[in-house]
Amino acid sequence: MATSIETILVVDDDIFVRMPIAQCLRDCGYKVVEAVSAEEAMAVLTRSDTVIDLVFTDIEMPGAVDGFGLAKWIRDHRPGVDVLLAGTVPRAVESAKEVCQQGQVPKPYDPQTVHNRIRRLLATRAKVELRK
């Protein structure tokens, strides 16, 4: 279980991928917001009524902005939000390291692996915030 109620934004255009991982994260104690595109995710992230702690996003998505573009946007506009990328693109592993601390989660992914990576990211952030 999560130690506090962090909010995770799950971004994936495939409903059959997004819904199960979103439910798994809810079952682990997180509040989850879902988005079907990077553009929708950016809209959620710019709303003042929603605090997002971490974005878990697919790399390959239709539209003008893919997961890498979303991660770069978050780094530029919401630097306090952690990003975890998921995908199968071979070039993605190196590129993912450039835009998020934890690199990439390969798809298809194991929900427990995703939860563990998210928990580590949020724990690292909590330690940094305690030092401030």
N, C-alpha and C positions, 0 to 999 in steps of 0.2 A: 504494500500500500504506500501511496505517496504520504510524506510526512506533513504536508500542508496542501491546500487546494490550489495548485498551479494550473494555469490555463494553457492548453496546447491547441494550436491551430493546425489541423490536418488538411493538407492540400493535395488532391488527386482527382483527375477528371474521371477515373474509372470508379463507379459507385461500388462495384464488387470488390475493390481493393480498399477504398476509403472507409466504407461503413464498418467492415469487420475490425480494422485496426482502431478506428475511432471508438467502437464499443469496448474493445479490449482495454484501451487506455482509460475509458470511463470506469470499467470494472476494477482498474488499478487505483482508482481514487482521484483521477484528474478530471478537471472540467475540460470539455472538448468542444471546439468550434470547428465546423467543417466548411471548406471552400472547394469549388470545382475547377478553379483556374487561378493563375498567379494574379490576374487583375482583380478577381474577387477577394483574394487574400490581402492584396494591398489596400483595398477598400476597408476590410475589417481592421487592418492594422492602423489605419488613419482615423478610425472612429474613436472619439474620446470616451465612449461608454464601455469599451472593451479593453481590458489589460491582457495582453498575450505574453506569456513567459517564454514559449518556445514554438517554433514553426517546424513541423515535420512535413516535408514536401517531396513529391515526385520530381524527378529531373525532367522527364519528357512529358510535356503537356502541350496541347494545341493552343494556338493564340500567339500573340506578339511576344509574350514573355514566357520563358520556360523556367524550370526550377533554379537554374544557375542565375538567370536574370532576377528572379525573385530574391534569391539569397544576397545578391549584390545590392539590390534595392533596399533590403532590410539593413544591411551593413551601413549603407549611406544615410538612411532615413530613420531607422529604429535600432541604433547600435546596441541597446540593452537587451534585445531579443535574440535568443540563441536559435540556430538553424541546424536541422539535421536533414540531409538529403538522402533520397532513396532512388535507386535506378539500376538499369542493366547495361547502360552504354559503356563500352570498354574505355573510352577516353575519360569517362566521368570520374574515375578514381582520383587521378591527379588533379583534375579541375576542381573537384569537390574539396580537396585539401586547401585550395586557395580561398574558398569562400565560407568554410565552416570548420571549426576546431576538430570535430570528430570524423571528418571525411564522409564517406558514403556508406549507407546500409544497402547491401545488394538485394535485388528483387529476384524471385519472390523472397520475402523476408519472414523470419520467425517472429511472431508477436512478442515473445519473451525477450529476444535480442533487442528489439526496438525499445521495449520498456526499460531494459537495463541501460541502454545507451542514453535514453532520455533522463533516467534517474541520475546517471553520472554527470551529464551536462548540467542539470539543475543543482546538483550537490556542489559542483565546482563553482557555479555562480553564487550559491549561498555563502560559500567560504570567502569568496572575493568581497561580497557585500558586508560580511561581518568584519573584515579588515578595515573597511572605510570608516 
